């Protein structure tokens, strides 16, 4: 098939039907190569593997567009059988089509031999020593993860064709990606997207509506308006005129929250020590003073600390689901203080907001409906591909601050003639129809179905937390409020402390056996900060049993790192 064929038009669907199998073949092969939640060896090994595929910088191309030193047909990857099929023993069972953590071979030097996955040109990465992986990469790149500008693989003079390019690079992307559909990939608010949403995104990409004027997105703009109206009603069920707009995520939504506050005459933000870093960044971008930070207890804002701080001219930013622990601030109490003090309230519910879809969980967000504005993210607890953010305002009129005129997009006479004005729906101009896949997902599941997935993750987190409490090698920070489990190896309290905790995380990452997060939190009321490990559970089909091998691996790795630290010359 010609590489310059179009995705739209009468034949667009047929062209996509011819090409998508090549992309999926490459994806399946790459997943089989990787064999776990993330490629082993760290940044150096990943860069070396990519360079091995595309040839050394400056290598001339061979006839036919193939780079010298490259290969038109790859040899089978060690440890992988036919495309998309793993050899027996590599992975015994699958979770969401990726593989079970329980079947993943442990990291070398931790609790057993390394798994069999390899990366072309680098060798079995999970068995390579970190130093060897870094040395291999040093000969194939000029900087951390940076290809030479002259590398033929980056910008080849001649193409290889549509199917070959798709299959090759899809395989490389899958083999070298972190996979949030693997239960061992649990570091961040990084969800495995639903297949229905990804399929919808293919349609949106093919039709390519641009949401900056109605004549570029006729039905997409109407569908977005319908969807955002529903989101606004979800956040503000009793408000007479709420509204919502689509954003790229919590960072943009928090920026909008402070922007609308500034446009109403507010000049000072107030937030808890638990607030997302985007709050301070938004204040900086808007030319506002740095936020006043009030203290927290157990990662939850202390409402009493707002006394004498919140008042006219301030916007208080509360959090419904902190990044570190998933804790929800006491929203109703904070809202009452803001109302009495004459302060505006913005709630960052990027993590916990979709708990509104669950009858069992929405009580955790009591008081959110009293906020002036709310940030939500459906690429967290909504299982959408990035980006899928939303910003809701209790008063639709507040969004008037976004109004801007560009004669070629929303001329006054066109607006008066009935053409909708889309520029006032975002701080961006060109933007994708991200509401389409969100609307498809809601149509498929309903709010109750989405809420059930949120409930499932939260219930699994509670079970995993109970497993941590029972584990002799681990200590639990506290009961999860949403789906974040925070823990620390017991041996870190005996020796090594925070340094040991950090080494455990990096050891698992470099081995390619787990992707876990980190958070600095007080050990107790008024205590000094300690480094903890964090599991953010967003896999709606994983169960507590899928995470038990990970808990064992964390404890075993901590023991191995403790021994290694005692034996090192520095430690002695």
SELO-706047 format. One record per residue (C-alpha): residue in one letter; residue number from 1; x, y, z. Coordinates in Angstrom, 2 decimals, m for minus. Last residue first. Example, Ala and Ser with C-alpha at 12.3 -4.5 7.8 and 13.67 -1.06 7.14 Angstrom:
<kezas>
keza_tornu_u_v_w
S_2_13.67_m1.06_7.14;
A_1_12.30_m4.50_7.80;
</kezas>
This chain:
<kezas>
keza_tornu_u_v_w
X_572_32.59_m0.06_55.23;
X_571_29.57_1.29_53.35;
X_570_31.78_2.94_50.76;
X_569_33.76_m0.25_50.17;
X_568_30.51_m2.12_49.38;
X_567_29.62_m5.22_51.41;
X_566_27.15_m3.50_53.72;
X_565_25.41_m1.85_50.77;
X_564_25.13_m5.11_48.87;
X_563_23.56_m6.79_51.91;
X_562_20.99_m4.00_52.25;
X_561_20.34_m4.07_48.50;
X_560_19.61_m7.81_48.66;
X_559_17.26_m7.37_51.61;
X_558_15.44_m4.52_49.90;
X_557_15.19_m6.59_46.74;
X_556_13.58_m9.42_48.71;
X_555_11.02_m7.06_50.28;
X_554_10.15_m5.46_46.95;
X_553_9.98_m8.87_45.25;
X_552_7.62_m10.25_47.87;
X_551_5.31_m7.26_47.44;
X_550_5.45_m7.71_43.67;
X_549_4.59_m11.40_43.98;
X_548_1.51_m10.33_45.99;
X_547_0.29_m7.86_43.34;
X_546_m1.59_m10.25_41.04;
X_545_m3.18_m11.89_44.10;
X_544_m4.74_m8.55_45.02;
X_543_m6.69_m8.58_41.78;
X_542_m6.05_m7.00_38.39;
X_541_m9.02_m6.19_36.16;
X_540_m9.38_m2.47_36.86;
X_539_m5.64_m1.73_36.60;
X_538_m5.30_1.70_38.22;
X_537_m3.40_0.73_41.38;
X_536_m0.90_3.41_42.36;
X_535_1.80_1.57_44.30;
X_534_4.11_3.85_46.26;
X_533_7.44_3.37_48.00;
X_532_8.30_5.57_50.96;
X_531_11.01_8.13_51.67;
X_530_10.77_9.63_55.13;
X_529_9.91_13.17_56.19;
X_528_10.34_14.11_59.83;
X_527_7.51_13.48_62.23;
X_526_4.82_15.94_63.29;
X_525_2.21_13.22_63.31;
X_524_3.86_10.04_61.98;
X_523_6.42_8.76_59.46;
X_522_6.10_12.02_57.54;
X_521_5.99_11.57_53.76;
X_520_8.44_11.57_50.86;
X_519_6.89_9.65_47.98;
X_518_8.24_7.08_45.53;
X_517_6.70_5.12_42.70;
X_516_6.96_1.56_41.48;
X_515_7.84_0.18_38.05;
X_514_8.67_m3.50_38.36;
X_513_10.68_m6.32_36.76;
X_512_12.77_m4.45_34.20;
X_511_15.97_m5.09_36.13;
X_510_16.77_m1.39_35.96;
X_509_13.36_m0.48_37.41;
X_508_13.57_m3.05_40.17;
X_507_17.03_m1.81_41.16;
X_506_15.90_1.83_40.94;
X_505_13.03_1.32_43.37;
X_504_15.17_m0.65_45.80;
X_503_17.94_1.95_45.62;
X_502_15.54_4.73_46.62;
X_501_14.38_2.74_49.65;
X_500_18.00_2.03_50.64;
X_499_18.91_5.71_50.46;
X_498_15.86_6.57_52.56;
X_497_17.01_4.46_55.46;
X_496_20.21_2.46_55.03;
X_495_19.83_0.54_58.25;
X_494_17.09_m0.78_60.55;
X_493_14.17_1.31_59.32;
X_492_15.00_0.45_55.72;
X_491_14.93_m3.22_56.74;
X_490_11.17_m2.91_57.22;
X_489_10.67_m2.13_53.54;
X_488_8.32_0.84_53.09;
X_487_4.72_1.09_51.92;
X_486_2.19_3.44_50.33;
X_485_m0.86_1.91_48.62;
X_484_m2.77_4.25_46.30;
X_483_m6.26_3.24_45.12;
X_482_m8.59_5.67_46.93;
X_481_m8.47_6.29_50.66;
X_480_m5.67_3.83_51.26;
X_479_m5.06_2.72_54.86;
X_478_m1.76_4.05_56.17;
X_477_2.00_4.01_55.72;
X_476_2.19_0.20_55.56;
X_475_5.39_m1.61_56.61;
X_474_7.03_m4.45_54.70;
X_473_9.25_m7.47_55.37;
X_472_6.93_m9.45_57.63;
X_471_3.98_m9.05_55.23;
X_470_0.64_m8.99_57.05;
X_469_0.31_m5.21_56.87;
X_468_1.33_m5.30_53.21;
X_467_m1.36_m7.90_52.47;
X_466_m3.95_m5.65_54.13;
X_465_m2.80_m2.80_51.90;
X_464_m3.18_m5.09_48.89;
X_463_m6.76_m5.82_49.93;
X_462_m7.59_m2.12_50.35;
X_461_m5.98_m1.37_47.00;
X_460_m8.10_m4.07_45.35;
X_459_m11.24_m2.43_46.73;
X_458_m10.16_0.96_45.38;
X_457_m9.45_m0.51_41.95;
X_456_m12.81_m2.30_41.84;
X_455_m14.71_0.78_42.99;
X_454_m13.18_2.84_40.17;
X_453_m14.18_0.15_37.66;
X_452_m17.72_0.12_39.07;
X_451_m17.91_3.91_38.71;
X_450_m17.16_3.57_35.01;
X_449_m19.99_1.08_34.68;
X_448_m22.36_3.29_36.66;
X_447_m21.47_6.32_34.54;
X_446_m22.45_4.38_31.45;
X_445_m20.12_1.73_30.09;
X_444_m20.32_1.96_26.29;
X_443_m21.80_5.46_26.02;
X_442_m19.38_6.69_28.67;
X_441_m16.48_5.23_26.72;
X_440_m17.74_6.69_23.43;
X_439_m18.13_10.10_25.11;
X_438_m14.55_9.99_26.40;
X_437_m13.38_8.92_22.95;
X_436_m15.16_11.88_21.37;
X_435_m14.26_14.43_24.06;
X_434_m10.67_14.35_22.84;
X_433_m11.64_16.00_19.56;
X_432_m8.06_17.25_19.01;
X_431_m7.03_20.85_19.51;
X_430_m6.07_23.82_17.36;
X_429_m6.61_27.03_19.34;
X_428_m5.74_26.43_22.99;
X_427_m6.96_28.40_26.02;
X_426_m10.22_26.53_25.57;
X_425_m13.98_26.83_25.03;
X_424_m13.93_30.52_24.12;
X_423_m12.44_29.68_20.75;
X_422_m15.43_27.47_19.94;
X_421_m17.94_30.14_18.91;
X_420_m20.99_28.41_17.44;
X_419_m22.24_29.59_14.01;
X_418_m25.66_31.18_14.49;
X_417_m25.70_34.23_12.22;
X_416_m24.62_36.42_15.14;
X_415_m21.54_34.23_15.54;
X_414_m20.75_34.57_11.84;
X_413_m21.27_38.35_12.05;
X_412_m18.91_38.62_15.01;
X_411_m16.15_36.66_13.31;
X_410_m15.27_33.41_15.05;
X_409_m12.46_31.62_13.18;
X_408_m11.12_33.95_10.47;
X_407_m11.88_37.06_12.50;
X_406_m10.06_35.86_15.60;
X_405_m11.83_37.00_18.77;
X_404_m11.10_35.82_22.31;
X_403_m13.35_34.70_25.15;
X_402_m11.63_32.72_27.91;
X_401_m12.87_35.08_30.65;
X_400_m16.38_34.12_29.62;
X_399_m15.76_30.83_31.39;
X_398_m16.95_32.42_34.64;
X_397_m20.37_32.87_33.06;
X_396_m20.95_29.14_33.20;
X_395_m21.14_29.36_36.99;
X_394_m20.23_26.19_38.90;
X_393_m17.19_25.72_36.67;
X_392_m15.87_22.38_35.40;
X_391_m12.46_21.67_33.88;
X_390_m11.84_18.41_32.06;
X_389_m8.78_16.38_31.11;
X_388_m8.24_13.56_28.63;
X_387_m4.74_13.48_27.20;
X_386_m3.48_10.74_27.37;
X_385_m5.34_7.55_26.49;
X_384_m8.50_7.09_28.54;
X_383_m9.00_4.74_31.48;
X_382_m11.22_7.12_33.46;
X_381_m9.46_7.07_36.82;
X_380_m6.30_8.59_35.34;
X_379_m6.65_9.64_31.70;
X_378_m10.13_10.85_32.65;
X_377_m8.72_13.77_34.56;
X_376_m10.82_16.25_36.53;
X_375_m10.25_19.84_37.72;
X_374_m13.05_21.61_39.60;
X_373_m14.25_25.21_39.87;
X_372_m16.24_27.42_42.25;
X_371_m16.37_24.64_44.81;
X_370_m19.59_23.82_46.65;
X_369_m20.24_20.68_44.57;
X_368_m16.97_19.27_45.88;
X_367_m18.45_19.32_49.38;
X_366_m18.82_15.57_49.68;
X_365_m16.07_13.96_47.62;
X_364_m15.67_10.84_49.78;
X_363_m19.46_10.48_49.58;
X_362_m18.99_9.65_45.89;
X_361_m17.56_6.26_46.77;
X_360_m20.44_3.79_47.07;
X_359_m22.73_5.56_44.61;
X_358_m19.87_5.55_42.13;
X_357_m19.71_8.01_39.21;
X_356_m18.59_10.82_41.55;
X_355_m15.53_8.65_42.22;
X_354_m14.57_10.06_38.82;
X_353_m13.05_13.07_40.56;
X_352_m10.45_11.24_42.64;
X_351_m7.31_11.75_40.58;
X_350_m7.80_15.07_38.77;
X_349_m9.97_16.32_41.64;
X_348_m8.04_19.58_42.07;
X_347_m10.71_21.64_43.82;
X_346_m10.89_25.42_43.33;
X_345_m12.42_27.58_46.05;
X_344_m12.86_31.39_46.06;
X_343_m12.50_33.25_49.33;
X_342_m15.16_35.38_51.03;
X_341_m14.18_34.23_54.51;
X_340_m17.51_32.59_55.32;
X_339_m17.66_30.87_51.94;
X_338_m14.05_29.78_52.09;
X_337_m14.46_28.30_55.58;
X_336_m17.55_26.40_54.49;
X_335_m15.79_25.08_51.39;
X_334_m12.89_23.84_53.53;
X_333_m15.28_21.96_55.80;
X_332_m17.09_20.42_52.84;
X_331_m13.85_19.50_51.08;
X_330_m12.08_17.69_53.89;
X_329_m9.00_16.96_51.69;
X_328_m8.92_13.61_49.90;
X_327_m5.88_11.33_50.25;
X_326_m4.63_9.49_47.16;
X_325_m1.25_8.96_48.84;
X_324_1.45_10.83_46.92;
X_323_m0.52_12.35_44.04;
X_322_m3.28_13.61_46.31;
X_321_m6.87_12.59_45.67;
X_320_m9.43_15.36_46.05;
X_319_m7.13_18.34_46.57;
X_318_m8.00_21.84_47.78;
X_317_m6.91_25.07_46.11;
X_316_m7.99_28.18_48.03;
X_315_m8.38_31.32_45.95;
X_314_m7.63_34.61_47.65;
X_313_m8.72_38.23_47.07;
X_312_m11.30_38.19_49.82;
X_311_m10.22_35.78_52.57;
X_310_m8.27_32.64_53.31;
X_309_m5.14_33.23_55.42;
X_308_m6.45_34.32_58.83;
X_307_m7.95_30.91_59.41;
X_306_m6.86_28.56_56.64;
X_305_m4.78_26.51_59.09;
X_304_m8.00_25.30_60.68;
X_303_m8.76_23.38_57.51;
X_302_m5.73_21.11_57.97;
X_301_m5.01_19.80_54.48;
X_300_m4.59_16.02_54.25;
X_299_m1.25_14.28_53.59;
X_298_m1.30_12.63_57.03;
X_297_m1.60_16.08_58.59;
X_296_m1.22_19.06_56.28;
X_295_0.21_22.54_56.68;
X_294_m0.74_25.68_54.73;
X_293_1.19_26.88_51.68;
X_292_0.68_30.46_50.50;
X_291_0.98_30.26_46.73;
X_290_3.82_32.11_44.99;
X_289_2.67_35.56_43.90;
X_288_0.75_35.77_40.62;
X_287_2.32_36.37_37.21;
X_286_0.01_33.90_35.51;
X_285_2.81_31.45_34.67;
X_284_4.12_31.60_38.24;
X_283_0.69_30.96_39.77;
X_282_0.20_28.06_37.36;
X_281_3.58_26.59_38.34;
X_280_2.67_26.74_42.02;
X_279_m0.57_24.88_41.33;
X_278_1.10_22.48_38.89;
X_277_3.20_21.05_41.73;
X_276_0.16_19.19_43.03;
X_275_m1.00_20.23_46.48;
X_274_m0.08_18.23_49.59;
X_273_1.53_21.20_51.37;
X_272_m1.94_22.67_51.19;
X_271_m2.95_25.53_48.94;
X_270_m3.56_29.28_48.99;
X_269_m3.50_31.35_45.80;
X_268_m3.29_35.14_45.92;
X_267_m4.37_37.70_43.28;
X_266_m8.14_37.38_42.95;
X_265_m9.84_40.05_40.84;
X_264_m12.31_37.93_38.87;
X_263_m9.76_37.49_36.06;
X_262_m7.30_36.10_38.61;
X_261_m9.78_33.46_39.74;
X_260_m10.47_32.50_36.13;
X_259_m6.73_32.08_35.57;
X_258_m6.24_30.17_38.83;
X_257_m8.79_27.53_37.88;
X_256_m7.63_27.54_34.27;
X_255_m4.07_26.74_35.35;
X_254_m5.45_23.97_37.54;
X_253_m7.25_22.57_34.50;
X_252_m4.10_22.79_32.37;
X_251_m2.09_20.82_34.94;
X_250_m4.95_18.44_35.68;
X_249_m5.29_17.22_32.13;
X_248_m5.18_18.25_28.47;
X_247_m8.38_20.26_28.77;
X_246_m12.03_19.88_27.74;
X_245_m14.56_22.43_28.97;
X_244_m17.28_22.42_31.62;
X_243_m20.43_24.36_32.46;
X_242_m22.71_24.97_35.43;
X_241_m25.92_27.01_35.15;
X_240_m28.55_26.33_37.85;
X_239_m26.32_24.40_40.29;
X_238_m27.86_21.42_42.05;
X_237_m26.01_18.55_40.36;
X_236_m22.70_20.42_40.23;
X_235_m19.94_17.92_39.44;
X_234_m22.11_15.49_37.48;
X_233_m24.02_18.40_35.94;
X_232_m20.75_19.86_34.62;
X_231_m19.76_16.45_33.25;
X_230_m23.09_16.19_31.41;
X_229_m22.66_19.66_29.91;
X_228_m19.15_18.63_28.88;
X_227_m20.55_15.66_26.96;
X_226_m23.27_17.60_25.14;
X_225_m20.88_20.40_24.19;
X_224_m18.29_17.88_23.01;
X_223_m20.91_16.11_20.88;
X_222_m21.92_19.42_19.31;
X_221_m18.29_20.29_18.56;
X_220_m17.61_16.84_17.11;
X_219_m20.77_17.16_14.99;
X_218_m19.52_20.15_13.03;
X_217_m15.75_20.02_13.59;
X_216_m13.81_22.11_11.07;
X_215_m16.74_24.41_10.19;
X_214_m17.51_24.78_13.90;
X_213_m14.17_26.40_14.67;
X_212_m11.24_25.70_17.00;
X_211_m11.98_22.03_17.64;
X_210_m10.05_20.53_14.77;
X_209_m11.78_17.38_13.52;
X_208_m9.26_14.81_12.27;
X_207_m11.49_12.22_10.57;
X_206_m8.74_9.61_10.82;
X_205_m7.55_10.67_14.26;
X_204_m11.06_10.63_15.69;
X_203_m11.69_7.18_14.23;
X_202_m8.45_5.82_15.68;
X_201_m9.29_7.46_19.00;
X_200_m12.54_5.52_19.16;
X_199_m10.54_2.29_18.96;
X_198_m8.35_3.51_21.83;
X_197_m11.43_4.29_23.91;
X_196_m12.99_0.88_23.27;
X_195_m9.71_m0.83_24.15;
X_194_m9.70_0.79_27.58;
X_193_m6.54_2.67_28.47;
X_192_m4.07_1.23_31.01;
X_191_m3.75_4.08_33.51;
X_190_m0.81_6.27_34.47;
X_189_m1.38_7.89_37.85;
X_188_2.13_6.70_38.61;
X_187_4.27_3.89_39.92;
X_186_2.17_0.81_39.30;
X_185_3.71_m1.12_36.42;
X_184_3.89_m4.55_38.07;
X_183_0.21_m5.09_37.31;
X_182_1.01_m4.97_33.57;
X_181_m1.58_m2.87_31.71;
X_180_0.46_0.21_32.58;
X_179_3.13_m0.99_30.12;
X_178_6.37_0.99_30.18;
X_177_7.54_1.05_26.61;
X_176_10.64_m0.20_24.80;
X_175_9.30_m3.40_23.30;
X_174_5.99_m1.74_22.44;
X_173_7.63_1.27_20.79;
X_172_10.13_m0.86_18.89;
X_171_7.40_m3.21_17.66;
X_170_5.25_m0.27_16.58;
X_169_8.33_1.17_14.86;
X_168_8.95_m1.90_12.74;
X_167_5.33_m2.81_11.98;
X_166_4.34_0.73_11.06;
X_165_7.42_1.41_8.97;
X_164_7.11_m1.89_7.10;
X_163_3.41_m1.38_6.44;
X_162_3.79_2.20_5.19;
X_161_6.84_1.90_2.99;
X_160_10.57_1.81_3.65;
X_159_11.23_5.52_3.20;
X_158_14.19_7.16_1.52;
X_157_16.35_9.94_2.97;
X_156_15.91_8.60_6.48;
X_155_15.15_11.05_9.31;
X_154_15.65_9.32_12.67;
X_153_16.88_5.98_11.37;
X_152_19.51_7.64_9.21;
X_151_21.26_9.11_12.28;
X_150_22.37_12.60_11.27;
X_149_20.76_14.35_14.25;
X_148_22.61_11.91_16.55;
X_147_20.10_10.14_18.77;
X_146_19.46_11.40_22.30;
X_145_18.48_9.02_25.14;
X_144_21.08_10.46_27.47;
X_143_23.64_11.96_25.12;
X_142_25.90_11.12_22.18;
X_141_24.65_7.67_21.33;
X_140_25.79_4.26_20.17;
X_139_29.19_3.76_21.77;
X_138_28.02_4.98_25.17;
X_137_25.02_2.65_24.95;
X_136_27.11_m0.47_25.14;
X_135_28.97_0.93_28.14;
X_134_25.68_1.72_29.89;
X_133_24.40_m1.80_29.37;
X_132_27.66_m3.27_30.58;
X_131_27.59_m1.13_33.72;
X_130_23.99_m2.16_34.47;
X_129_24.95_m5.85_34.33;
X_128_22.99_m7.67_31.70;
X_127_20.55_m10.43_32.62;
X_126_17.34_m8.40_32.26;
X_125_18.66_m6.99_29.01;
X_124_19.04_m10.31_27.23;
X_123_21.18_m9.00_24.37;
X_122_21.70_m5.46_23.18;
X_121_21.31_m5.60_19.42;
X_120_17.70_m6.67_19.53;
X_119_16.19_m6.48_23.00;
X_118_15.92_m9.67_24.98;
X_117_13.35_m11.28_27.27;
X_116_14.38_m14.50_29.02;
X_115_13.63_m13.70_32.64;
X_114_16.38_m13.36_35.22;
X_113_17.29_m16.10_37.63;
X_112_16.00_m16.06_41.21;
X_111_15.24_m13.87_44.18;
X_110_17.24_m10.70_43.86;
X_109_20.53_m11.24_42.03;
X_108_18.85_m11.53_38.67;
X_107_15.37_m10.11_38.66;
X_106_12.44_m12.45_39.08;
X_105_10.77_m14.25_36.16;
X_104_7.35_m12.85_35.32;
X_103_4.64_m15.45_35.84;
X_102_3.26_m13.84_39.00;
X_101_3.31_m10.48_37.29;
X_100_0.89_m11.87_34.76;
X_99_1.17_m10.92_31.13;
X_98_0.08_m8.36_28.62;
X_97_m3.36_m9.23_27.28;
X_96_m5.32_m7.65_30.12;
X_95_m3.62_m10.00_32.59;
X_94_m1.94_m12.99_31.04;
X_93_m0.89_m16.43_32.21;
X_92_2.26_m18.50_31.93;
X_91_4.76_m15.97_30.70;
X_90_8.28_m16.92_29.66;
X_89_7.88_m20.54_30.69;
X_88_6.23_m21.62_27.48;
X_87_7.39_m19.40_24.63;
X_86_5.51_m16.17_24.19;
X_85_3.04_m15.57_21.38;
X_84_2.46_m12.11_19.86;
X_83_4.49_m12.86_16.76;
X_82_5.70_m16.44_16.90;
X_81_7.91_m17.37_19.88;
X_80_9.73_m14.94_22.08;
X_79_12.55_m15.79_24.48;
X_78_15.28_m14.90_22.06;
X_77_13.94_m12.59_19.39;
X_76_13.40_m14.05_15.95;
X_75_15.82_m12.72_13.34;
X_74_14.84_m9.46_11.75;
X_73_14.18_m8.98_8.06;
X_72_15.35_m5.84_6.32;
X_71_18.36_m5.61_8.55;
X_70_20.57_m2.71_9.47;
X_69_24.31_m2.36_9.08;
X_68_23.80_m0.38_5.96;
X_67_20.43_1.30_6.12;
X_66_17.69_m0.12_3.93;
X_65_16.24_2.38_1.46;
X_64_16.35_0.10_m1.55;
X_63_20.08_0.34_m2.01;
X_62_21.99_0.64_1.28;
X_61_21.84_3.80_3.31;
X_60_24.98_5.33_4.69;
X_59_25.72_5.21_8.41;
X_58_25.98_8.72_9.90;
X_57_24.98_7.66_13.39;
X_56_25.21_3.89_13.83;
X_55_22.35_1.75_12.64;
X_54_18.60_1.97_13.13;
X_53_17.94_m1.19_15.13;
X_52_21.18_m1.04_17.12;
X_51_20.46_2.61_17.87;
X_50_17.12_1.70_19.41;
X_49_18.69_m1.03_21.50;
X_48_21.45_1.30_22.67;
X_47_18.92_3.94_23.73;
X_46_16.96_1.35_25.71;
X_45_20.13_0.03_27.31;
X_44_21.28_3.47_28.41;
X_43_17.88_4.55_29.73;
X_42_17.51_1.58_32.10;
X_41_18.69_m1.99_31.60;
X_40_15.39_m3.83_31.46;
X_39_12.46_m2.80_29.31;
X_38_9.31_m2.04_31.32;
X_37_6.35_m4.03_32.68;
X_36_7.56_m7.46_31.58;
X_35_8.37_m9.70_28.62;
X_34_9.80_m6.93_26.48;
X_33_10.13_m9.11_23.42;
X_32_6.55_m10.43_23.63;
X_31_5.22_m6.89_23.95;
X_30_7.25_m5.88_20.92;
X_29_5.90_m8.74_18.81;
X_28_2.31_m7.87_19.72;
X_27_2.85_m4.20_18.88;
X_26_4.47_m5.01_15.56;
X_25_1.62_m7.29_14.58;
X_24_m0.86_m4.62_15.72;
X_23_0.76_m1.96_13.55;
X_22_0.76_m4.28_10.54;
X_21_m2.88_m5.21_11.17;
X_20_m3.78_m1.49_11.22;
X_19_m2.54_m0.87_7.69;
X_18_m5.06_m2.64_5.45;
X_17_m8.09_m1.72_7.57;
X_16_m6.81_1.85_7.63;
X_15_m6.84_2.00_3.86;
X_14_m10.35_0.57_3.75;
X_13_m11.60_3.13_6.27;
X_12_m10.09_5.94_4.22;
X_11_m11.67_4.90_0.93;
X_10_m14.56_7.39_0.88;
X_9_m12.50_10.19_2.39;
X_8_m10.21_10.08_5.39;
X_7_m7.08_8.11_6.27;
X_6_m5.14_9.35_3.25;
X_5_m2.60_7.30_1.30;
X_4_0.96_8.64_1.29;
X_3_2.66_5.36_2.18;
X_2_1.24_3.50_m0.81;
X_1_0.00_0.00_0.00;
</kezas>
